[in-house]
Amino acid sequence: MAQVPETFKRLMVKKLTFDFREACAIEEGKAPELAENEILVKNNYVGINASDKNFSAGRYFPDSAPPFPVGFEGLGVVVQKGSKVSMQLGQPVAYMANGAFTEYMQIEESKVIPLPELNKEFLPLLVSGLTAGIALEQTANLKKGETVLVTAAAGGTGQFAVQLAKITGCHVIGTCSTDSKAALLKELGCDRVINYKEENLGDVLSKEYPKGVDVVYESVGGEMFDAGIKNLAQHGRLVVIGFISGYESGEFTAASETMSSLPRTLLGKNASVRGFFLPGHVEHIQLTAQKLIKLYVTKQLKSHVDNGVHSDKGPFKGLESISDAVDYLYTKKSVGKIIVEL
Ligand SMILES: NC(=O)c1ccc[n+]([C@@H]2O[C@H](COP(=O)([O-])OP(=O)(O)OC[C@H]3O[C@@H](n4cnc5c(N)ncnc54)[C@H](OP(=O)(O)O)[C@@H]3O)[C@@H](O)[C@H]2O)c1
């Protein structure tokens, strides 16, 4: 077992701005004293999320003032433990907790998910996989035989929404913007891949799906939201997972025509728009995580990671490269879940 150093580095938000690089700085701190129920995790990998920029802009906790730690999820091994911890040193674990962009994470034993092995492909199952798993089951109430539209389908969370909807027995339509993403979506079993740079989403839906789609897993906003609303089936459900196209400005956009006719559209179709935010579903996390791990281990679920090897700044390694990885997510070029090795 590696010796725990007396000091270690972590990324801190020093200034509230959507520009993650400008917002953050690396800080060196003293190794913590562990409480009796806490463990110290040496992070091997951390996960990058679209909302890292929302977090650095102070949109998660409007009252919080910098400096504060940043990063939503990590994966590593237990290197120290409190007196009442039953987990063994060396145990691989993954966790979701604010402040994950750190070399060592101090966290309660009950808040981590033990893993069968140290494997970076478990990391996307956390924020991204759990969002897809819980939102489709609890919020969309997805049923076998339904038609599902997933936007940003080849991204961190989209890849799992596609696969979990296929496992449920649904017909899945996925949107993306590059050939390499389209190839991944076909490999994941997506029935209809729409590269929106080549085809218009609304036109394809109205022509090929005249009865509409039952569930929309929508994370982009703007035209994607419009097309989803316009093409909902009777009793359709559009789940707002996010609206990445509006994060930079902080504003959600949709056509005024879509918004003004929304009550009539929803009423006429017996349809609904539902919001989903993972921190509000704590009670489903452990069980869904176990389900996802089992699906992955039994090779029913693939987990595609992107460490930036194809980006100018990659492969991403070290806390210093986290800003590059966050910027990379917004280039729309990443395929699957972006991770950084520490
Ligand atoms: N509600 C929750 O609890 C929760 C949890 C996790 C994630 N999310 C949301 O899920 C969405 C995806 O997040 P992620 O972390 O998994 O990212 P991601 O999907 O890995 O990456 C973002 C992808 O979004 C697509 N995109 C479309 N329009 C974009 C634009 N204007 N700017 C940037 N990207 C655009 C791009 O793919 P294409 O161009 O190929 O479409 C891009 O690759 C975000 O809206 C995020 O906030 C929500």
The ligand as a Tripos MOL2 file, in Angstrom:
@<TRIPOS>MOLECULE
LIG
   48    52     1     0     0
SMALL
NO_CHARGES

@<TRIPOS>ATOM
      1 N1        -30.1630   16.0850  -14.5230 N.am      1 LIG1
      2 C1        -29.1010   15.4580  -14.0640 C.2       1 LIG1
      3 O1        -29.0560   15.0220  -12.8960 O.2       1 LIG1
      4 C2        -27.9510   15.2440  -15.0100 C.ar      1 LIG1
      5 C3        -26.8840   14.3690  -14.6980 C.ar      1 LIG1
      6 C4        -25.8690   14.1850  -15.6660 C.ar      1 LIG1
      7 C5        -25.9210   14.8840  -16.8640 C.ar      1 LIG1
      8 N2        -26.9510   15.7370  -17.0910 N.ar      1 LIG1
      9 C6        -27.0700   16.4950  -18.3560 C.3       1 LIG1
     10 O2        -26.8920   15.6280  -19.4440 O.3       1 LIG1
     11 C7        -26.3670   16.3630  -20.5370 C.3       1 LIG1
     12 C8        -25.1310   15.6570  -21.0500 C.3       1 LIG1
     13 O3        -24.1190   15.7790  -20.0640 O.3       1 LIG1
     14 P1        -22.7960   14.8950  -20.1190 P.3       1 LIG1
     15 O4        -21.9740   15.3310  -18.9740 O.co2     1 LIG1
     16 O5        -23.1660   13.4670  -20.2550 O.co2     1 LIG1
     17 O6        -22.1140   15.4460  -21.4500 O.3       1 LIG1
     18 P2        -21.8700   14.7080  -22.8530 P.3       1 LIG1
     19 O7        -23.1940   14.2470  -23.3500 O.co2     1 LIG1
     20 O8        -20.7810   13.7200  -22.7120 O.co2     1 LIG1
     21 O9        -21.3040   15.8730  -23.7500 O.3       1 LIG1
     22 C9        -22.0840   16.8670  -24.2520 C.3       1 LIG1
     23 C10       -22.6360   16.5350  -25.6460 C.3       1 LIG1
     24 O10       -23.8110   17.3160  -25.8280 O.3       1 LIG1
     25 C11       -24.0050   17.5300  -27.2120 C.3       1 LIG1
     26 N3        -24.3420   18.9360  -27.4900 N.ar      1 LIG1
     27 C12       -25.3870   19.3190  -28.2170 C.ar      1 LIG1
     28 N4        -25.4520   20.6400  -28.2580 N.ar      1 LIG1
     29 C13       -24.4190   21.1240  -27.5520 C.ar      1 LIG1
     30 C14       -23.9470   22.4340  -27.2640 C.ar      1 LIG1
     31 N5        -24.5860   23.5230  -27.7030 N.pl3     1 LIG1
     32 N6        -22.8290   22.5420  -26.5290 N.ar      1 LIG1
     33 C15       -22.1840   21.4610  -26.0820 C.ar      1 LIG1
     34 N7        -22.5980   20.1830  -26.3130 N.ar      1 LIG1
     35 C16       -23.7100   20.0310  -27.0550 C.ar      1 LIG1
     36 C17       -22.6960   17.1640  -27.9160 C.3       1 LIG1
     37 O11       -22.9400   15.9200  -28.6000 O.3       1 LIG1
     38 P3        -23.6940   15.8990  -30.0230 P.3       1 LIG1
     39 O12       -23.3050   17.1500  -30.7500 O.co2     1 LIG1
     40 O13       -23.1990   14.6710  -30.6530 O.co2     1 LIG1
     41 O14       -25.1590   15.8630  -29.6910 O.co2     1 LIG1
     42 C18       -21.7200   16.9440  -26.7680 C.3       1 LIG1
     43 O15       -20.7370   15.9880  -27.0910 O.3       1 LIG1
     44 C19       -26.1200   17.7820  -20.0220 C.3       1 LIG1
     45 O16       -27.2480   18.5820  -20.3350 O.3       1 LIG1
     46 C20       -26.0250   17.5820  -18.5310 C.3       1 LIG1
     47 O17       -26.3210   18.7230  -17.7860 O.3       1 LIG1
     48 C21       -27.9470   15.9340  -16.1900 C.ar      1 LIG1
@<TRIPOS>BOND
     1     1     2 1
     2     2     3 2
     3     2     4 1
     4     4     5 ar
     5     4    48 ar
     6     5     6 ar
     7     6     7 ar
     8     7     8 ar
     9     8     9 1
    10     8    48 ar
    11     9    10 1
    12     9    46 1
    13    10    11 1
    14    11    12 1
    15    11    44 1
    16    12    13 1
    17    13    14 1
    18    14    15 2
    19    14    16 1
    20    14    17 1
    21    17    18 1
    22    18    19 2
    23    18    20 1
    24    18    21 1
    25    21    22 1
    26    22    23 1
    27    23    24 1
    28    23    42 1
    29    24    25 1
    30    25    26 1
    31    25    36 1
    32    26    27 ar
    33    26    35 ar
    34    27    28 ar
    35    28    29 ar
    36    29    30 ar
    37    29    35 ar
    38    30    31 1
    39    30    32 ar
    40    32    33 ar
    41    33    34 ar
    42    34    35 ar
    43    36    37 1
    44    36    42 1
    45    37    38 1
    46    38    39 2
    47    38    40 1
    48    38    41 1
    49    42    43 1
    50    44    45 1
    51    44    46 1
    52    46    47 1
@<TRIPOS>SUBSTRUCTURE
     1 LIG1         1 GROUP 0 **** ****
